[in-house]
């Protein structure tokens, strides 16, 4: 239940101590369920200690006197026929007392594979893998989450699928830059299929019905899809910077660069999503316990959780954010300089407005989708044990999932060339709103947009 208590329990001296205090099987079973309220009566069913040390210790626990609890347990150990050695006893009880002290300051319940943002003083907390969590929120709130996820699926599946289909159908869209855009859309589609459907189903039941293994799978796929999308945005930002700002003269973003960019996004995403599967950190239910993510709630020294969370925030959030802001900041400056030198060029002025609009939309929606989630996760990590409700983490986590819809709208649908191709596909090969060949300008923009005497363009 509590980190230090678990550590003390798993030490050999403390196991020997528990063998004197109570029926070991019952204690271990209660410990595995992470319910101290179950553990206490299990211990008190038998007076295993000469001198009644255990009942007195339990009474002291119920009265909230940690020091007296430890004293009574020490007396019980000393009264047993085979007492522990002095050093072993001191070590076990030091860790045990440390766990009790931590428990006294925590406002949540920590289990071996979960963390519930609610104290178990009342004894109502149950594993999110076995029981509905309606003590955390009203049933209608879980139904609202399920309805929200259904809406995201209803919108996300056709938008992302149509984007993939149109890009594959129209050869003119299969340009190097659009490989990255296609990768972004595929990641979003991946999130909708493998993550959103699971979350909707668990929300309908009020708990994570697929168990711990299902939690790891859902957490992995959700993290992987989100990270692929994030690093795709980074590659897009770098490509825009290289082509428009020209830090390297005569640079042209070709097919090999696009393939390397796609591979880079998946490598970086796997370096974030895979470690919890192999023992560095873990995936646990979060918020209202219907979706899984990285454990921001506990230190969990057994899996070096603290170091992984720091690594994730620095490498997989802060650095991408810095790169995106730097690249688009430089892009805006370059476009403004070009416009100032060519004020007579209506094409440049129009391109400046397009680029400015695209960049503002990109940055604003990136911040709207991910910063609230990152901020809340970082706050929880730096204030572990503090009092916060399940909705505190649920709202930003579920809102961040909406990026699977925003991304294709911003990066694909707002592209004039793609819009023309989409209309042509929907209208069975004809564009009733204009000449399909009129998108040739957009084609040149996508393939090699740059600051020149005639044209500056966004993606």
Residue pairs with C-beta under 8 A, 6 or more apart in sequence:
1 31
1 34
1 35
1 36
1 39
1 103
1 109
1 110
1 111
1 120
2 99
2 100
2 102
2 103
2 106
2 110
3 99
3 102
3 110
3 298
3 299
3 300
3 301
4 95
4 96
4 98
4 99
4 102
5 95
5 96
5 99
5 100
5 102
5 103
6 31
6 99
6 112
7 95
7 99
7 301
8 14
8 92
8 95
8 96
8 98
8 99
9 15
9 18
9 31
11 91
11 92
11 95
12 88
13 84
13 85
13 88
13 89
13 91
13 92
14 92
14 95
14 96
15 24
16 84
16 88
17 73
17 77
17 84
17 89
17 92
18 24
18 27
20 48
20 49
20 76
20 77
20 80
20 82
21 27
21 43
21 48
21 49
21 54
21 73
21 76
22 42
22 43
22 45
22 46
22 48
22 54
23 42
23 45
23 46
23 48
26 42
26 43
26 45
27 39
27 42
27 43
29 42
30 36
30 38
30 39
30 42
31 39
31 112
32 112
33 111
33 127
34 109
34 110
34 111
34 112
34 114
34 127
35 109
35 111
35 120
35 123
35 125
35 126
36 103
36 120
37 120
37 123
38 123
40 58
40 61
40 62
43 54
43 58
44 54
44 55
44 58
47 54
47 55
48 54
49 76
49 77
49 79
49 80
50 76
50 79
50 80
50 81
51 75
51 76
51 79
52 76
53 72
53 73
53 74
53 75
53 76
53 77
53 79
54 72
54 73
54 76
56 72
56 75
57 69
57 70
57 72
57 73
57 76
60 66
60 68
60 69
60 71
60 72
61 69
61 100
64 104
66 97
66 100
66 101
66 104
67 97
69 100
70 93
70 96
70 97
70 100
73 93
73 96
74 89
74 93
77 83
77 84
77 89
83 89
84 92
102 385
105 385
106 119
106 385
107 117
107 118
107 119
107 385
107 386
107 387
107 388
108 115
108 116
108 117
108 118
108 119
108 297
108 385
109 115
109 116
109 118
109 119
109 120
109 125
110 116
110 297
110 298
111 127
113 129
113 212
113 215
113 282
113 284
114 127
114 128
114 129
114 284
114 285
114 289
115 284
115 295
115 297
115 298
116 125
116 128
116 133
116 136
116 289
117 136
117 287
117 297
117 388
117 389
117 390
117 392
117 393
118 125
118 135
118 136
118 390
119 125
124 135
125 135
126 133
128 207
128 208
128 285
128 289
129 207
129 208
129 209
129 211
129 212
129 215
129 285
130 207
131 207
132 205
132 206
132 207
133 142
133 206
133 207
133 288
133 289
133 290
133 390
134 142
134 206
136 288
136 289
136 389
136 390
137 288
137 390
137 391
139 206
141 288
141 391
142 203
142 204
142 206
142 288
142 290
143 203
143 204
145 199
145 203
145 288
145 290
145 394
145 398
146 200
146 201
146 203
146 204
148 398
149 196
149 199
149 200
149 203
149 398
149 401
150 200
152 192
152 196
152 401
152 402
152 404
152 405
153 192
153 196
153 197
153 200
155 405
156 188
156 189
156 191
156 192
156 196
156 404
156 405
157 189
157 192
157 193
159 405
159 408
159 409
159 413
160 185
160 186
160 188
160 189
160 192
160 404
160 408
161 189
162 422
162 425
163 182
163 185
163 408
163 412
163 413
163 418
164 182
164 185
164 186
164 189
165 425
166 173
166 418
166 421
166 422
166 425
167 173
167 174
167 178
167 181
167 182
167 185
167 418
168 174
169 421
169 425
170 421
170 424
170 425
172 417
172 421
172 439
172 443
173 417
173 418
173 421
175 443
175 446
175 447
176 253
176 254
176 255
176 257
176 258
176 447
177 236
177 239
177 253
177 258
177 446
177 447
177 459
178 446
179 255
179 258
179 259
179 261
179 262
180 232
180 235
180 236
180 239
180 258
180 261
180 262
180 265
181 232
181 236
181 411
181 412
181 459
183 228
183 232
183 261
183 262
183 265
184 228
184 229
184 232
184 233
184 236
184 407
184 408
184 411
185 407
185 408
185 412
186 228
187 225
187 226
187 228
187 229
187 232
187 265
187 269
188 225
188 229
188 403
188 404
188 405
188 407
188 408
189 404
190 221
190 224
190 225
190 228
191 221
191 222
191 225
191 226
191 229
191 401
191 404
192 404
194 218
194 221
194 222
194 225
195 218
195 221
195 222
195 225
195 291
195 401
196 401
196 404
198 210
198 214
198 218
198 291
199 218
199 290
199 291
199 401
201 209
202 208
202 209
202 210
202 290
202 291
203 288
203 290
203 291
206 290
207 285
207 289
207 290
208 214
208 215
208 285
208 289
208 290
208 291
208 292
210 217
210 218
215 283
215 284
215 285
215 292
216 276
216 277
216 282
216 283
216 292
218 283
218 291
218 292
219 276
219 283
219 284
219 292
219 293
219 294
220 273
220 274
220 276
220 277
220 283
222 291
222 292
222 293
223 269
223 272
223 273
223 283
223 293
223 294
224 269
224 270
224 272
224 273
225 269
225 404
226 400
226 403
227 265
227 268
227 269
227 272
227 273
227 316
228 265
228 266
228 269
229 403
229 404
229 407
230 269
230 316
230 320
230 370
231 264
231 265
231 268
231 269
231 320
232 265
233 320
233 324
233 362
233 366
233 407
234 265
234 320
234 323
234 324
235 261
235 262
235 264
235 265
236 411
236 459
237 323
237 324
237 327
237 328
238 323
238 327
239 253
239 257
239 261
240 327
240 328
240 331
240 449
240 458
240 459
241 247
241 326
241 327
241 328
241 330
241 331
242 248
242 251
242 253
243 251
243 252
243 253
243 448
243 449
243 450
244 331
244 334
244 335
244 355
244 449
244 450
244 451
244 456
245 330
245 331
245 334
245 451
246 450
246 451
252 448
253 448
268 316
271 315
271 316
272 312
272 315
272 316
275 281
275 308
276 282
276 283
276 294
276 295
276 303
276 308
279 303
280 303
280 304
280 307
280 308
281 294
281 295
281 300
281 303
281 304
281 305
281 308
281 309
282 294
282 295
282 300
282 303
282 305
283 292
283 293
283 294
283 295
284 292
284 293
284 295
284 297
285 291
285 292
286 292
286 293
286 296
286 297
286 393
286 394
286 397
287 390
287 391
287 392
287 393
287 394
287 395
287 397
287 398
288 390
288 391
288 394
289 390
290 394
291 397
291 398
293 397
294 308
294 309
294 312
294 377
295 305
295 309
296 309
296 377
296 378
296 380
296 381
297 380
297 381
297 384
298 305
298 384
299 305
299 306
299 384
300 306
309 381
313 374
313 378
317 370
317 374
321 366
324 362
324 363
324 366
325 363
328 359
328 362
328 363
331 355
331 359
332 355
332 356
332 359
334 451
335 351
335 352
335 355
335 356
335 451
335 456
336 352
338 348
338 352
338 451
338 456
339 345
339 348
339 349
339 352
339 456
342 348
342 453
343 349
345 453
345 454
347 454
347 455
348 454
348 455
348 456
351 455
351 456
351 457
351 458
352 456
354 457
354 458
355 456
355 457
355 458
358 410
358 414
358 458
358 459
359 458
361 410
361 414
362 410
362 411
365 403
365 406
365 410
369 399
369 400
369 402
369 403
369 406
370 400
370 403
372 395
372 396
372 399
372 400
373 396
373 397
373 399
373 400
375 396
376 392
376 393
376 396
376 397
377 393
380 386
380 388
380 392
380 393
411 459
412 418
413 419
413 422
415 442
415 446
415 459
416 439
416 442
417 439
417 442
417 443
417 445
417 446
420 431
420 434
420 436
420 438
420 439
420 442
421 439
423 431
423 432
423 433
424 430
424 431
424 436
444 455
445 455
445 457
445 458
445 459
446 457
446 459
449 455
449 456
449 457
449 458
449 459
450 456
